Amino acid sequence: MSQAEQRSHVIDPPPTSVPSESTFHPGRRSTGELVPSRYALRIGDIDVMVISDGVLPLPTKMLGHNVATEVRAAWLDEMFLPKDAFDWPLNAVVVRSGEQTILLDAGLGLDPDLQLPRAGQLVKRLEAADIDLASMTDVVLTHLHMDHIGGLLVEGVKERLRPDLRIHVAAAEVKFWEAPDFSRTNMPQGFPDALRTAATRFVSEYGSQLRLFDDAVEVAPGVVARRIGGHTPGHCVIRLVSGNEALTFAGDAVFPVGFDQPDWHNGFEHDPEEAARVRVRLLRELAASGELLVATHLPFPSVGRVAVMGDHFRWVPVFWDY
């Protein structure tokens, strides 16, 4: 099937046996926003939609706090990026495999007094895409940082979700947040407290719906979450496989600088040396397989492939398929 045929298959009206509120409508006019906020594609028989939760304005030091300021500034200059602060993209993904509709990460939610007003758009943009919260059968969380769980903490959201919603997260991640260690992170003031508070509240509110796994779990046909650690002890990636196609949602294992400078330490990494090892291993796997990559903080729609360039890597974004 050609890409154009695949695209038309995604947006065709659903069969009468499938409730319309649980289907994708990526072509429908929505909120009047002047920027794109969702991108639909298919991985074999699996529907995928990348949703932008907005952007996070953060200091550029967060991209590589283990290198000299002038080295970091030179890279930013080469990338035509500002030297002090810039907007990190924030992406989540909705997947439909068989009878299941799965949300991969849940965005920031409400701004916890950290001056992040342009993030937390996920619920609004799901509604604009005609994706009903009640249609979600599963949520998979790469980790419990607030920009990945906060959308589920927005007032009124829990009441709109199915009471039998399954939330999959690595057991090591939940264990870590019982007494999180921030000693090796390098975050702006206020972030550690906000992260700790969000994770504690999330486990308290959704504890009965958590489905913990150790190393890997198949959430739905062709949808496998695998714990890789690094960024946080329980950080996982989610791989979608159908037919001869595959896509990996890498969460925070990869940041924009991580292709050129995979050994730079991100300020949110709780074990930066292990995070760098995990990143290199994952990027080499993706380059060898040639499969698609989506990550939380890569530029929207964050769909592309990885190429190897000696000891470094190159990000190869896909051409948008209209």
KEMARSE-782625 format. One record per residue (C-alpha): chain; residue number from 1; x, y, z. Coordinates in nm, 3 decimals, decimal comma, padded with zeros to 5 digits. Layout:
 chaine num       x       y       z
      A NUM       X       Y       Z
...
This chain:
 chaine num       x       y       z
      A   1  00,000  00,000  00,000
      A   2  00,137  00,346 -00,092
      A   3  00,175  00,625  00,164
      A   4 -00,110  00,815  00,001
      A   5 -00,335  00,509  00,024
      A   6 -00,231  00,458  00,387
      A   7 -00,313  00,820  00,461
      A   8 -00,658  00,797  00,305
      A   9 -00,721  00,479  00,500
      A  10 -00,651  00,664  00,825
      A  11 -00,903  00,940  00,760
      A  12 -01,178  00,740  00,591
      A  13 -01,504  00,716  00,791
      A  14 -01,486  00,423  01,035
      A  15 -01,686  00,104  00,989
      A  16 -02,032  00,116  01,142
      A  17 -01,923 -00,141  01,401
      A  18 -01,670  00,102  01,553
      A  19 -01,804  00,387  01,771
      A  20 -01,729  00,720  01,604
      A  21 -01,611  00,880  01,929
      A  22 -01,319  00,636  01,943
      A  23 -01,184  00,704  01,594
      A  24 -00,931  00,945  01,450
      A  25 -01,043  01,243  01,239
      A  26 -00,709  01,410  01,159
      A  27 -00,844  01,599  00,858
      A  28 -01,125  01,782  01,035
      A  29 -01,100  02,159  01,086
      A  30 -01,060  02,235  01,455
      A  31 -00,958  02,517  01,687
      A  32 -00,836  02,781  01,443
      A  33 -00,478  02,756  01,568
      A  34 -00,229  02,875  01,308
      A  35  00,026  02,602  01,383
      A  36 -00,011  02,226  01,328
      A  37 -00,064  02,028  01,646
      A  38 -00,128  01,672  01,528
      A  39  00,017  01,440  01,268
      A  40 -00,130  01,101  01,171
      A  41  00,044  00,803  01,014
      A  42  00,017  00,426  01,006
      A  43  00,262  00,158  01,110
      A  44  00,126 -00,143  00,926
      A  45 -00,220 -00,195  01,077
      A  46 -00,154  00,036  01,374
      A  47 -00,291  00,392  01,371
      A  48 -00,057  00,653  01,518
      A  49 -00,115  01,019  01,591
      A  50  00,152  01,251  01,732
      A  51 -00,004  01,529  01,939
      A  52  00,179  01,848  02,039
      A  53  00,133  01,941  02,403
      A  54  00,299  02,277  02,334
      A  55  00,649  02,395  02,420
      A  56  00,860  02,436  02,733
      A  57  01,083  02,747  02,748
      A  58  01,398  02,629  02,929
      A  59  01,759  02,743  02,970
      A  60  01,991  02,609  02,700
      A  61  02,228  02,488  02,974
      A  62  01,979  02,205  03,023
      A  63  02,097  02,053  02,692
      A  64  02,454  01,993  02,810
      A  65  02,551  02,105  03,158
      A  66  02,872  01,896  03,151
      A  67  03,034  02,104  02,875
      A  68  03,182  02,454  02,876
      A  69  02,950  02,745  02,805
      A  70  03,142  02,841  02,490
      A  71  03,122  02,485  02,354
      A  72  02,749  02,474  02,408
      A  73  02,711  02,821  02,257
      A  74  02,902  02,714  01,945
      A  75  02,667  02,420  01,890
      A  76  02,361  02,641  01,943
      A  77  02,501  02,893  01,695
      A  78  02,552  02,619  01,435
      A  79  02,191  02,515  01,486
      A  80  02,062  02,877  01,462
      A  81  01,925  02,849  01,816
      A  82  01,932  03,118  02,087
      A  83  02,215  03,089  02,337
      A  84  02,024  03,149  02,660
      A  85  01,682  02,984  02,634
      A  86  01,465  02,828  02,369
      A  87  01,140  02,635  02,339
      A  88  01,158  02,260  02,386
      A  89  00,884  02,078  02,193
      A  90  00,657  01,853  02,398
      A  91  00,494  01,560  02,217
      A  92  00,260  01,277  02,316
      A  93  00,128  00,994  02,099
      A  94 -00,208  00,822  02,057
      A  95 -00,203  00,467  01,920
      A  96 -00,482  00,239  01,806
      A  97 -00,403 -00,132  01,783
      A  98 -00,691 -00,373  01,745
      A  99 -00,963 -00,281  01,991
      A 100 -00,733 -00,073  02,212
      A 101 -00,668  00,301  02,208
      A 102 -00,346  00,384  02,391
      A 103 -00,203  00,716  02,505
      A 104  00,176  00,729  02,523
      A 105  00,257  00,991  02,788
      A 106  00,015  01,262  02,895
      A 107  00,187  01,599  02,869
      A 108  00,235  01,869  03,130
      A 109 -00,121  01,951  03,232
      A 110 -00,152  02,267  03,438
      A 111  00,147  02,497  03,487
      A 112  00,278  02,430  03,842
      A 113  00,389  02,794  03,895
      A 114  00,696  02,744  03,675
      A 115  00,606  02,993  03,399
      A 116  00,528  02,727  03,136
      A 117  00,208  02,875  02,990
      A 118  00,246  02,737  02,637
      A 119  00,254  02,373  02,741
      A 120 -00,031  02,164  02,878
      A 121 -00,234  02,166  02,555
      A 122 -00,290  01,790  02,521
      A 123 -00,652  01,762  02,639
      A 124 -00,761  02,052  02,419
      A 125 -00,581  01,907  02,118
      A 126 -00,720  01,559  02,172
      A 127 -01,065  01,714  02,166
      A 128 -00,977  01,904  01,847
      A 129 -00,882  01,569  01,691
      A 130 -01,214  01,416  01,802
      A 131 -01,037  01,174  02,035
      A 132 -01,258  01,123  02,339
      A 133 -01,077  01,068  02,670
      A 134 -01,333  00,797  02,744
      A 135 -01,213  00,600  02,441
      A 136 -00,869  00,543  02,597
      A 137 -00,825  00,184  02,710
      A 138 -00,460  00,216  02,815
      A 139 -00,194  00,471  02,901
      A 140  00,178  00,393  02,882
      A 141  00,413  00,625  03,067
      A 142  00,779  00,647  02,970
      A 143  00,849  00,785  03,319
      A 144  00,689  00,996  03,590
      A 145  00,831  01,343  03,521
      A 146  00,551  01,599  03,538
      A 147  00,561  01,681  03,164
      A 148  00,467  01,318  03,095
      A 149  00,194  01,266  03,356
      A 150  00,048  01,610  03,423
      A 151 -00,230  01,590  03,166
      A 152 -00,393  01,319  03,377
      A 153 -00,385  01,548  03,683
      A 154 -00,585  01,831  03,524
      A 155 -00,908  01,895  03,712
      A 156 -01,197  01,697  03,564
      A 157 -00,984  01,465  03,348
      A 158 -00,995  01,159  03,573
      A 159 -01,375  01,169  03,579
      A 160 -01,381  01,155  03,197
      A 161 -01,155  00,850  03,175
      A 162 -01,278  00,492  03,180
      A 163 -01,287  00,347  03,531
      A 164 -01,109  00,037  03,399
      A 165 -00,831  00,239  03,231
      A 166 -00,498  00,056  03,257
      A 167 -00,187  00,269  03,319
      A 168  00,136  00,086  03,239
      A 169  00,461  00,202  03,400
      A 170  00,783  00,028  03,502
      A 171  00,791 -00,090  03,863
      A 172  01,140  00,059  03,902
      A 173  00,999  00,402  03,812
      A 174  00,732  00,394  04,081
      A 175  00,989  00,269  04,334
      A 176  01,230  00,552  04,246
      A 177  00,972  00,822  04,316
      A 178  00,915  00,698  04,670
      A 179  01,243  00,876  04,754
      A 180  01,377  01,043  04,436
      A 181  01,742  01,142  04,409
      A 182  01,808  01,480  04,239
      A 183  02,175  01,502  04,334
      A 184  02,301  01,452  03,979
      A 185  02,041  01,657  03,795
      A 186  02,087  02,022  03,695
      A 187  01,740  02,178  03,691
      A 188  01,615  02,535  03,731
      A 189  01,494  02,633  04,075
      A 190  01,153  02,493  04,163
      A 191  01,162  02,198  03,924
      A 192  01,269  01,925  04,169
      A 193  00,988  02,012  04,411
      A 194  00,734  02,030  04,126
      A 195  00,847  01,695  03,985
      A 196  00,835  01,528  04,325
      A 197  00,490  01,669  04,402
      A 198  00,344  01,566  04,066
      A 199  00,478  01,209  04,087
      A 200  00,353  01,164  04,444
      A 201  00,010  01,297  04,358
      A 202 -00,011  01,084  04,045
      A 203  00,066  00,758  04,225
      A 204 -00,182  00,851  04,498
      A 205 -00,466  00,929  04,255
      A 206 -00,408  00,650  04,003
      A 207 -00,241  00,380  04,215
      A 208 -00,527  00,131  04,176
      A 209 -00,507  00,157  03,796
      A 210 -00,131  00,111  03,764
      A 211 -00,012 -00,200  03,584
      A 212  00,355 -00,242  03,679
      A 213  00,608 -00,434  03,472
      A 214  00,974 -00,520  03,525
      A 215  01,154 -00,535  03,192
      A 216  00,893 -00,537  02,915
      A 217  00,521 -00,573  02,854
      A 218  00,305 -00,611  02,543
      A 219  00,028 -00,358  02,600
      A 220 -00,161 -00,438  02,278
      A 221 -00,088 -00,633  01,958
      A 222  00,243 -00,497  01,832
      A 223  00,278 -00,239  02,114
      A 224  00,562 -00,325  02,354
      A 225  00,698 -00,109  02,636
      A 226  01,060 -00,185  02,735
      A 227  01,246 -00,045  03,034
      A 228  01,584  00,100  02,939
      A 229  01,660  00,323  03,241
      A 230  01,912  00,606  03,219
      A 231  01,705  00,923  03,224
      A 232  01,524  00,781  03,526
      A 233  01,568  00,427  03,666
      A 234  01,237  00,311  03,520
      A 235  01,239  00,507  03,195
      A 236  01,097  00,300  02,909
      A 237  01,055  00,324  02,534
      A 238  00,752  00,197  02,342
      A 239  00,799  00,011  02,014
      A 240  00,519 -00,033  01,761
      A 241  00,556 -00,319  01,510
      A 242  00,311 -00,427  01,242
      A 243  00,399 -00,611  00,924
      A 244  00,740 -00,494  00,810
      A 245  00,708 -00,147  00,969
      A 246  00,814 -00,023  01,311
      A 247  00,829  00,297  01,515
      A 248  00,986  00,364  01,856
      A 249  00,859  00,632  02,091
      A 250  01,171  00,714  02,291
      A 251  01,032  00,956  02,550
      A 252  01,326  01,146  02,702
      A 253  01,599  00,903  02,597
      A 254  01,684  01,140  02,307
      A 255  01,697  01,520  02,297
      A 256  01,777  01,744  01,998
      A 257  02,145  01,772  02,090
      A 258  02,174  01,397  02,147
      A 259  02,245  01,312  01,783
      A 260  02,547  01,542  01,741
      A 261  02,656  01,522  02,105
      A 262  02,523  01,199  02,258
      A 263  02,754  01,228  02,559
      A 264  02,622  01,569  02,670
      A 265  02,429  01,550  02,996
      A 266  02,073  01,675  03,002
      A 267  01,974  01,859  03,318
      A 268  01,675  01,632  03,383
      A 269  01,877  01,309  03,378
      A 270  01,901  01,146  03,719
      A 271  02,196  00,928  03,609
      A 272  02,359  01,122  03,324
      A 273  02,641  00,874  03,248
      A 274  02,397  00,584  03,220
      A 275  02,158  00,803  03,021
      A 276  02,436  00,870  02,767
      A 277  02,513  00,497  02,736
      A 278  02,144  00,419  02,691
      A 279  02,109  00,694  02,431
      A 280  02,401  00,570  02,220
      A 281  02,280  00,210  02,237
      A 282  01,926  00,309  02,137
      A 283  02,040  00,532  01,850
      A 284  02,263  00,257  01,715
      A 285  01,969  00,013  01,729
      A 286  01,745  00,258  01,542
      A 287  02,010  00,334  01,282
      A 288  02,062 -00,038  01,220
      A 289  01,691 -00,114  01,186
      A 290  01,603  00,198  00,986
      A 291  01,273  00,223  01,172
      A 292  01,099  00,546  01,263
      A 293  01,168  00,742  01,581
      A 294  00,944  00,979  01,773
      A 295  01,060  01,144  02,096
      A 296  00,903  01,382  02,343
      A 297  01,130  01,681  02,290
      A 298  01,221  01,658  01,921
      A 299  01,065  01,921  01,692
      A 300  00,702  01,841  01,609
      A 301  00,594  01,609  01,456
      A 302  00,913  01,441  01,568
      A 303  00,893  01,163  01,310
      A 304  01,219  01,063  01,150
      A 305  01,505  00,818  01,128
      A 306  01,860  00,792  01,262
      A 307  02,180  00,771  01,058
      A 308  02,529  00,698  01,194
      A 309  02,812  00,945  01,136
      A 310  03,124  00,796  01,293
      A 311  03,091  00,839  01,668
      A 312  02,788  01,062  01,622
      A 313  02,445  01,042  01,468
      A 314  02,227  01,237  01,229
      A 315  01,855  01,304  01,263
      A 316  01,671  01,252  00,932
      A 317  01,316  01,392  00,960
      A 318  01,051  01,246  00,733
      A 319  00,890  01,452  00,463
      A 320  00,539  01,537  00,578
      A 321  00,281  01,317  00,407
      A 322 -00,030  01,520  00,327
